[in-house]
Amino acid sequence: MALWMETGSEPKTESEIADLEAISSLKESAALELKEKGNEFVKKGKKHYPEAVDCYNRAINQKALNDQDTSVLFSNRAHVNLLLGNYRRAITDSQDAIKLSPANIKAYYRAAKSCLSLNLLSEAKSYCESGIEKDPSNEELKKLAKQIDLKKLEHEQREAQVSKALVEAKDLVSAFEDRMVKLGRAMYSELTGLRKPVLDKNGILHWPVLLLYAEVMSSDFIEDFCETDMFSAHLDIISFLFSPLKIEMLIHFTMRFVISSVLYALSIELYYEVSPIVRELMIMMNSSIKAGAGVCLSKTKILQYLLEGTAASNVESVGEKEKDAADASPYGNSAGVPGSSKWVKVNEKRTLHDVLKEPNFIIPMIPVFYVVSKRSSFYKDFRTGKWAPPV
């Protein structure tokens, strides 16, 4: 009997030949039946997809069908794997289907669809083109090809945005280095938001500057403070913001306000804060702070900050990994502790650039200046260190 024949041996008798034909016919019938069962499971919905895959597996393992029919089995299994989100398995099944029958258009479609789901856009387009070449009138493949082209365009645009954001951020870091300015951890993020400095086409820095009115616990922004501007150029704005009109919640808009604003402009002073850590380092280094001397952030940290809110915000690597030498912010421990901060008065005749590159000025990503009036009773407490920024 054929069942007892050794593997690879040829049937010698008519009986053995008949037996083999019968076995082959049974296996073919079983494979076709499993294929139909698998199709029925697919129609029943997602809950039955694993059972459909099992039927197709068993049908393929029968090895009883011709290449074209076996190609359909692989293509059907690719379809279910695609529905299940098993995209790589779907691609492999589609490839096997195409090898067995290059005319299997559904296999090209399912391969392209799976590649698109994995963002393998070039491969997806290649499968689409191959399928359309076999069947130029196939509307499903044409529609999918348009989707792939749109996705490729979006991907290219995003890549361009990421590249632009990276270049701009790195140019900013280089500008900081050239100017010998030092940046520490960001402060007052709830006030500053995602504002960042900008480097214009002439290589000039434009900073957003945060103004804090210590006495009245309010704040304002100078959105574009050019580094070449003197502080005196912005005093009119600052005096208006700090005038009695603002403090008294815009109650009396009279000539008295105009006069008092002028008086306040003459009495306003700007300060920046130097923490105890910076002061100690200045003494140790003969009044010289070097970049990365324990108070400044590394290039990597600065780049990460500059990329926040941009198309490149999720880029995993923005350059060589550096050990951040500023694990402790020079501001973090002193906030809210009276007497812990030293206030340095800003000369209004100096430019922003000159002030920012002071050895004792660590910029908390965005320059922060405190506005006080010499005419205020608060002025003495501020100057003597009896007031500190709230935590």
C-alpha positions as CSV (number, residue, x, y, z in Angstrom):
1,M,0.0,0.0,0.0
2,A,1.1,3.6,-0.7
3,L,0.9,4.5,3.0
4,W,3.8,2.1,3.7
5,M,6.0,3.5,0.9
6,E,9.4,5.1,1.9
7,T,9.6,8.8,1.5
8,G,10.9,9.8,-1.9
9,S,10.3,6.4,-3.5
10,E,8.2,6.1,-6.7
11,P,5.0,4.0,-6.8
12,K,5.7,0.7,-8.6
13,T,2.3,-0.8,-8.9
14,E,-1.1,0.4,-10.2
15,S,-2.4,-0.1,-6.6
16,E,0.2,2.2,-5.2
17,I,-0.4,4.8,-7.9
18,A,-4.2,4.7,-7.2
19,D,-3.6,5.0,-3.4
20,L,-1.3,8.1,-3.9
21,E,-3.9,9.7,-6.1
22,A,-6.6,9.1,-3.6
23,I,-4.4,10.5,-0.8
24,S,-3.6,13.6,-2.9
25,S,-7.3,14.1,-3.7
26,L,-8.2,13.8,0.0
27,K,-5.5,16.3,1.0
28,E,-6.6,18.7,-1.8
29,S,-10.2,18.5,-0.7
30,A,-9.2,19.1,2.9
31,A,-7.1,22.1,1.9
32,L,-10.0,23.6,-0.1
33,E,-12.4,22.9,2.8
34,L,-10.1,24.6,5.3
35,K,-9.8,27.5,2.9
36,E,-13.5,28.0,2.8
37,K,-13.8,27.6,6.6
38,G,-11.2,30.3,7.0
39,N,-13.1,32.6,4.7
40,E,-16.3,32.0,6.7
41,F,-14.4,32.8,10.0
42,V,-13.2,36.1,8.4
43,K,-16.8,37.0,7.5
44,K,-17.9,36.4,11.1
45,G,-15.7,39.2,12.3
46,K,-12.6,40.0,14.4
47,K,-13.4,37.6,17.2
48,H,-12.9,34.7,14.7
49,Y,-9.8,36.0,13.0
50,P,-7.4,33.7,14.9
51,E,-9.5,30.7,13.9
52,A,-9.3,31.9,10.3
53,V,-5.5,32.1,10.5
54,D,-5.5,28.6,11.9
55,C,-7.5,27.2,9.0
56,Y,-5.3,28.9,6.4
57,N,-2.2,27.5,8.2
58,R,-3.6,24.0,8.1
59,A,-4.6,24.4,4.4
60,I,-1.1,25.6,3.5
61,N,0.5,22.7,5.4
62,Q,-1.5,20.2,3.3
63,K,0.8,21.1,0.4
64,A,-1.9,19.7,-1.9
65,L,-2.8,22.7,-4.0
66,N,-1.2,24.2,-7.1
67,D,0.8,27.3,-7.0
68,Q,-2.0,29.6,-7.9
69,D,-4.4,28.2,-5.3
70,T,-1.6,28.2,-2.6
71,S,-0.9,31.8,-3.5
72,V,-4.5,32.6,-2.7
73,L,-4.1,30.9,0.7
74,F,-1.0,33.0,1.6
75,S,-2.9,36.2,0.3
76,N,-5.9,35.3,2.5
77,R,-3.7,34.8,5.5
78,A,-2.0,38.1,4.7
79,H,-5.4,39.8,4.7
80,V,-6.3,38.5,8.2
81,N,-2.8,39.4,9.6
82,L,-3.4,42.9,8.1
83,L,-6.7,43.2,9.9
84,L,-5.1,42.0,13.1
85,G,-2.3,44.5,12.9
86,N,0.3,41.9,12.3
87,Y,1.8,43.9,9.5
88,R,5.2,42.2,9.1
89,R,3.5,38.8,9.0
90,A,1.1,40.2,6.4
91,I,4.1,41.4,4.3
92,T,5.8,38.0,4.5
93,D,2.6,36.2,3.5
94,S,2.0,38.6,0.6
95,Q,5.6,38.1,-0.6
96,D,5.1,34.3,-0.6
97,A,1.8,34.8,-2.5
98,I,3.5,36.9,-5.2
99,K,6.3,34.4,-5.6
100,L,3.8,31.6,-6.2
101,S,1.6,33.7,-8.5
102,P,3.0,37.1,-9.8
103,A,-0.5,37.8,-11.1
104,N,-2.1,37.8,-7.6
105,I,-3.1,41.5,-7.5
106,K,-4.6,41.3,-4.0
107,A,-1.2,40.2,-2.7
108,Y,0.3,43.4,-4.0
109,Y,-2.4,45.5,-2.4
110,R,-2.0,43.8,0.9
111,A,1.7,44.1,0.9
112,A,1.5,47.8,0.0
113,K,-1.2,48.4,2.7
114,S,1.0,46.6,5.4
115,C,4.1,48.6,4.4
116,L,2.1,51.8,4.6
117,S,0.9,50.9,8.1
118,L,4.6,50.5,9.1
119,N,5.5,53.8,7.4
120,L,7.7,51.9,4.9
121,L,6.7,54.3,2.2
122,S,9.2,53.4,-0.5
123,E,8.3,49.7,-0.2
124,A,4.6,50.5,-0.2
125,K,4.9,52.5,-3.4
126,S,7.0,49.8,-5.1
127,Y,4.3,47.2,-4.4
128,C,1.6,49.5,-5.7
129,E,3.5,50.2,-8.9
130,S,4.1,46.5,-9.5
131,G,0.5,45.7,-8.9
132,I,-0.7,48.5,-11.3
133,E,1.8,47.3,-13.9
134,K,0.0,43.9,-13.8
135,D,-3.5,45.4,-13.6
136,P,-3.5,49.1,-14.9
137,S,-7.2,49.4,-14.3
138,N,-7.2,48.5,-10.6
139,E,-8.8,51.4,-8.8
140,E,-8.0,50.2,-5.3
141,L,-4.3,50.2,-6.1
142,K,-4.5,53.6,-7.7
143,K,-6.3,55.0,-4.7
144,L,-3.7,53.5,-2.3
145,A,-0.9,54.9,-4.4
146,K,-2.3,58.4,-4.0
147,Q,-2.5,57.8,-0.2
148,I,1.1,56.7,-0.2
149,D,2.2,59.8,-2.2
150,L,0.4,62.1,0.2
151,K,2.0,60.3,3.2
152,K,5.4,60.6,1.5
153,L,4.8,64.3,1.0
154,E,3.8,64.8,4.6
155,H,6.8,62.8,5.8
156,E,9.2,64.9,3.6
157,Q,7.6,68.1,4.9
158,R,8.0,67.0,8.5
159,E,11.6,66.0,7.9
160,A,12.3,69.4,6.4
161,Q,10.7,71.0,9.5
162,V,12.7,68.8,11.9
163,S,15.9,69.6,10.0
164,K,15.1,73.4,10.1
165,A,14.3,73.3,13.8
166,L,17.6,71.4,14.5
167,V,19.7,73.9,12.4
168,E,18.1,76.9,14.1
169,A,18.6,75.4,17.6
170,K,22.2,74.6,16.9
171,D,22.8,78.0,15.4
172,L,21.4,79.5,18.6
173,V,23.7,77.4,20.8
174,S,26.7,78.6,18.7
175,A,25.6,82.2,19.1
176,F,25.4,81.7,22.9
177,E,29.0,80.3,22.8
178,D,30.3,83.1,20.6
179,R,28.8,85.6,23.1
180,M,30.0,83.7,26.1
181,V,26.6,83.8,27.7
182,K,25.7,81.1,30.2
183,L,22.3,79.4,30.4
184,G,20.9,77.6,33.4
185,R,17.6,75.8,34.1
186,A,14.4,77.5,33.1
187,M,12.5,79.6,35.6
188,Y,8.9,80.7,35.7
189,S,7.9,78.3,32.9
190,E,4.3,79.0,33.7
191,L,4.9,82.6,32.7
192,T,7.4,82.2,29.8
193,G,5.6,79.3,28.0
194,L,7.5,78.2,24.9
195,R,9.1,81.6,24.1
196,K,12.6,81.3,22.8
197,P,15.3,83.6,21.6
198,V,15.6,84.1,17.8
199,L,18.7,84.6,15.7
200,D,17.9,86.9,12.7
201,K,19.5,86.7,9.3
202,N,22.1,89.2,10.3
203,G,23.2,87.0,13.2
204,I,21.7,89.3,15.9
205,L,19.9,87.7,18.8
206,H,16.4,88.8,19.8
207,W,15.4,87.8,23.3
208,P,12.0,87.6,24.9
209,V,12.6,89.2,28.3
210,L,10.5,88.6,31.4
211,L,9.9,91.5,33.7
212,L,8.9,90.8,37.3
213,Y,7.4,93.5,39.5
214,A,8.4,92.2,42.9
215,E,6.3,94.6,44.9
216,V,3.0,93.9,43.2
217,M,3.7,90.3,42.3
218,S,2.9,90.8,38.6
219,S,4.8,90.2,35.4
220,D,5.1,91.4,31.7
221,F,7.0,90.5,28.6
222,I,9.2,92.4,26.2
223,E,8.6,90.0,23.3
224,D,11.5,91.3,21.2
225,F,14.4,92.8,23.0
226,C,17.2,93.1,20.5
227,E,20.6,92.4,22.0
228,T,22.0,95.6,20.6
229,D,19.3,97.7,22.3
230,M,20.1,99.7,25.4
231,F,17.8,99.2,28.4
232,S,16.9,102.9,28.2
233,A,15.2,102.2,24.9
234,H,12.6,100.1,26.7
235,L,12.3,102.2,29.9
236,D,9.2,104.0,28.6
237,I,7.4,100.7,28.2
238,I,8.6,99.5,31.6
239,S,7.6,102.7,33.4
240,F,4.1,102.5,31.8
241,L,3.7,98.9,33.0
242,F,4.9,99.8,36.5
243,S,3.0,103.0,36.8
244,P,0.3,103.7,39.4
245,L,-2.3,103.1,36.7
246,K,-1.3,99.4,36.5
247,I,-1.0,99.0,40.3
248,E,-4.4,100.7,40.9
249,M,-6.0,98.4,38.3
250,L,-6.6,101.1,35.7
251,I,-9.0,103.1,38.0
252,H,-7.9,106.7,37.2
253,F,-6.7,107.6,33.7
254,T,-6.0,111.3,34.2
255,M,-3.3,113.8,33.7
256,R,-2.1,112.9,37.1
257,F,-1.2,109.5,35.7
258,V,0.9,111.0,32.9
259,I,2.9,113.1,35.4
260,S,3.4,110.2,37.8
261,S,4.5,107.9,34.9
262,V,7.3,110.3,34.1
263,L,8.3,110.5,37.7
264,Y,8.3,106.6,37.9
265,A,10.4,106.5,34.7
266,L,13.1,108.5,36.6
267,S,12.9,106.3,39.7
268,I,12.7,102.8,38.2
269,E,15.6,100.4,38.6
270,L,16.2,97.0,37.0
271,Y,18.0,94.1,38.7
272,Y,19.0,90.6,38.0
273,E,19.5,87.9,40.6
274,V,22.8,86.2,41.5
275,S,22.4,83.1,43.6
276,P,24.8,82.2,46.5
277,I,26.3,79.3,44.4
278,V,27.3,81.7,41.7
279,R,28.8,84.1,44.2
280,E,30.9,81.4,45.8
281,L,32.2,80.2,42.4
282,M,33.1,83.7,41.5
283,I,35.3,84.0,44.6
284,M,36.9,80.6,43.9
285,M,37.6,81.5,40.3
286,N,38.6,85.1,40.8
287,S,35.3,86.5,39.6
288,S,35.2,84.3,36.5
289,I,32.6,81.8,35.7
290,K,33.3,79.3,32.9
291,A,30.7,77.5,30.9
292,G,29.9,74.2,32.5
293,A,31.5,75.1,35.8
294,G,28.7,73.5,37.8
295,V,26.0,76.1,37.1
296,C,25.5,76.0,33.4
297,L,23.6,73.5,31.3
298,S,25.3,71.3,28.8
299,K,24.8,71.8,25.0
300,T,22.5,68.8,24.9
301,K,20.2,70.1,27.6
302,I,20.1,73.6,26.0
303,L,19.3,72.0,22.6
304,Q,16.5,69.9,24.2
305,Y,15.0,73.1,25.7
306,L,15.3,75.0,22.4
307,L,13.6,72.2,20.5
308,E,10.6,72.0,22.9
309,G,7.4,72.8,21.0
310,T,9.1,72.4,17.6
311,A,8.8,69.6,15.0
312,A,12.0,68.2,16.4
313,S,10.8,68.0,20.0
314,N,10.8,64.2,19.9
315,V,14.1,63.7,18.2
316,E,16.0,61.2,20.4
317,S,19.5,62.4,19.7
318,V,20.4,66.0,19.1
319,G,24.2,65.6,19.2
320,E,26.9,64.1,21.2
321,K,25.8,63.0,24.7
322,E,27.3,65.2,27.3
323,K,27.2,64.9,31.1
324,D,25.1,67.8,32.3
325,A,27.4,69.7,34.6
326,A,24.4,71.6,36.1
327,D,22.3,69.0,37.9
328,A,21.6,71.6,40.5
329,S,20.2,74.9,39.2
330,P,21.7,78.0,40.8
331,Y,18.2,79.3,41.3
332,G,16.4,76.3,42.7
333,N,17.7,76.3,46.2
334,S,17.6,80.1,46.8
335,A,14.1,80.9,45.7
336,G,11.8,81.9,48.6
337,V,14.7,82.2,51.1
338,P,15.1,85.9,52.2
339,G,18.7,87.1,52.2
340,S,19.9,84.2,49.9
341,S,20.0,86.3,46.7
342,K,22.2,89.2,45.6
343,W,20.6,91.8,43.4
344,V,22.8,93.3,40.7
345,K,21.6,96.7,39.3
346,V,21.4,97.1,35.5
347,N,22.8,100.2,34.0
348,E,20.2,101.5,31.6
349,K,22.9,102.8,29.2
350,R,24.2,99.3,28.6
351,T,23.0,97.0,25.9
352,L,21.2,93.7,26.6
353,H,24.2,91.8,25.1
354,D,26.6,93.5,27.5
355,V,24.5,92.6,30.6
356,L,23.8,89.0,29.6
357,K,27.5,88.2,29.2
358,E,28.3,89.4,32.7
359,P,30.3,86.6,34.5
360,N,27.7,86.4,37.3
361,F,24.6,86.3,35.1
362,I,23.3,82.8,34.5
363,I,20.3,83.2,32.1
364,P,17.4,81.0,33.1
365,M,16.8,80.2,29.4
366,I,15.0,83.6,29.1
367,P,16.4,86.7,30.7
368,V,14.6,87.7,33.8
369,F,14.8,91.2,35.3
370,Y,13.2,92.5,38.5
371,V,11.6,96.0,38.4
372,V,11.5,98.1,41.5
373,S,11.0,101.8,42.2
374,K,13.2,103.9,44.5
375,R,10.1,105.8,45.5
376,S,8.5,102.7,47.0
377,S,8.7,101.7,50.7
378,F,9.4,98.2,49.3
379,Y,12.7,99.4,47.8
380,K,14.7,99.1,51.0
381,D,13.6,95.5,51.8
382,F,14.4,94.5,48.3
383,R,17.9,96.0,48.3
384,T,18.8,94.6,51.7
385,G,17.8,91.1,50.7
386,K,14.7,90.8,52.9
387,W,12.6,89.8,49.9
388,A,13.2,86.7,47.7
389,P,11.3,85.3,44.7
390,P,8.5,83.0,45.7
391,V,9.1,79.3,45.3
